[in-house]
């Protein structure tokens, strides 16, 4: 894709990062997993009470595909699935924590 004079080469990467953070529930999920070593699907859903199972599943899959979270499934009945942050996810979690801290300064 040809870059225009007004659009620097790194624009798409920055836009992609902002889109990830601003997608509803993604930053919340990263923040929540950053506060815990790992969580099961149901534990995440209880903490984010307003998110539907379908949307939560979509966001978790998206974050896993992008390499921000890992998923571990155990062969139990019913199936037990754990989620946690990858190294990349832990880096993003620190950024989200900085934004959260600064927003407390701005809006408290």
C-alpha positions as CSV (number, residue, x, y, z in Angstrom):
1,X,0.0,0.0,0.0
2,X,1.4,3.4,-1.0
3,X,1.8,5.9,1.8
4,X,0.6,9.4,1.2
5,X,2.6,12.5,2.1
6,X,0.2,13.1,5.0
7,X,0.3,9.6,6.4
8,X,3.6,8.4,8.0
9,X,4.7,4.8,7.6
10,X,3.9,4.0,11.2
11,X,0.4,5.4,11.0
12,X,-1.2,2.0,10.5
13,X,0.5,0.5,13.5
14,X,-0.5,3.4,15.7
15,X,-4.1,3.2,14.4
16,X,-4.2,-0.5,15.0
17,X,-3.0,-0.1,18.6
18,X,-5.6,2.6,19.3
19,X,-8.3,0.5,17.7
20,X,-7.3,-2.4,20.0
21,X,-7.5,-0.3,23.1
22,X,-10.7,1.4,22.1
23,X,-12.6,-1.7,21.1
24,X,-15.3,-2.1,23.7
25,X,-14.2,-4.4,26.6
26,X,-10.7,-5.1,25.2
27,X,-8.9,-2.7,27.6
28,X,-11.1,-3.9,30.4
29,X,-10.1,-7.5,29.8
30,X,-6.4,-6.7,29.5
31,X,-6.6,-4.6,32.7
32,X,-8.5,-7.4,34.6
33,X,-6.0,-10.1,33.5
34,X,-3.2,-7.8,34.5
35,X,-4.5,-7.8,38.0
36,X,-4.6,-11.6,38.1
37,X,-2.2,-14.4,36.9
38,X,-5.0,-16.2,35.1
39,X,-8.8,-16.3,35.2
40,X,-11.4,-18.7,33.9
41,X,-14.0,-17.4,31.4
42,X,-16.8,-17.3,34.1
43,X,-14.6,-15.3,36.4
44,X,-13.9,-12.7,33.7
45,X,-17.6,-12.5,32.9
46,X,-18.5,-12.0,36.6
47,X,-16.0,-9.1,36.8
48,X,-17.4,-7.6,33.6
49,X,-21.0,-8.1,34.4
50,X,-22.4,-6.0,31.5
51,X,-20.7,-8.0,28.7
52,X,-22.5,-10.8,27.0
53,X,-21.0,-14.3,26.7
54,X,-20.9,-13.9,22.9
55,X,-19.1,-10.5,23.0
56,X,-16.7,-11.7,25.7
57,X,-15.8,-14.8,23.6
58,X,-15.2,-12.6,20.5
59,X,-12.9,-10.2,22.4
60,X,-11.0,-13.0,24.0
61,X,-10.5,-14.7,20.6
62,X,-9.4,-11.4,19.1
63,X,-6.9,-10.7,21.8
64,X,-5.6,-14.3,21.6
65,X,-5.2,-14.1,17.8
66,X,-3.3,-10.8,18.2
67,X,-1.0,-12.4,20.8
68,X,-2.0,-10.4,23.9
69,X,-3.5,-13.2,25.8
70,X,-3.0,-17.0,26.1
71,X,-5.7,-19.6,26.4
72,X,-5.4,-23.0,28.1
73,X,-8.2,-25.5,27.9
74,X,-8.5,-28.5,30.3
75,X,-10.3,-31.6,29.3
76,X,-12.8,-31.6,32.2
77,X,-16.6,-31.9,32.1
78,X,-17.6,-29.2,31.6
79,X,-14.5,-27.9,29.8
80,X,-12.4,-25.5,31.9
81,X,-10.7,-22.7,30.1
82,X,-8.1,-20.3,31.6
83,X,-6.9,-17.0,30.2
84,X,-3.8,-15.0,31.0
85,X,-1.5,-12.3,29.6
86,X,1.4,-13.0,27.3
87,X,4.5,-10.8,27.5
88,X,3.0,-8.5,24.9
89,X,-0.3,-8.4,26.9
90,X,1.6,-7.6,30.1
91,X,3.3,-4.6,28.3
92,X,-0.1,-3.4,27.2
93,X,-1.5,-3.9,30.7
94,X,1.1,-1.5,32.1
95,X,0.1,1.1,29.5
96,X,-3.6,0.7,30.5
97,X,-2.7,1.0,34.1
98,X,-0.9,4.3,33.4
99,X,-4.0,5.6,31.5
100,X,-6.2,4.5,34.4
101,X,-4.0,6.3,36.9
102,X,-3.9,9.5,34.8
103,X,-7.6,9.4,34.3
104,X,-8.1,9.3,38.1
105,X,-6.0,12.5,38.3
106,X,-8.0,14.2,35.6
107,X,-11.5,13.2,36.7
108,X,-11.4,12.9,40.5
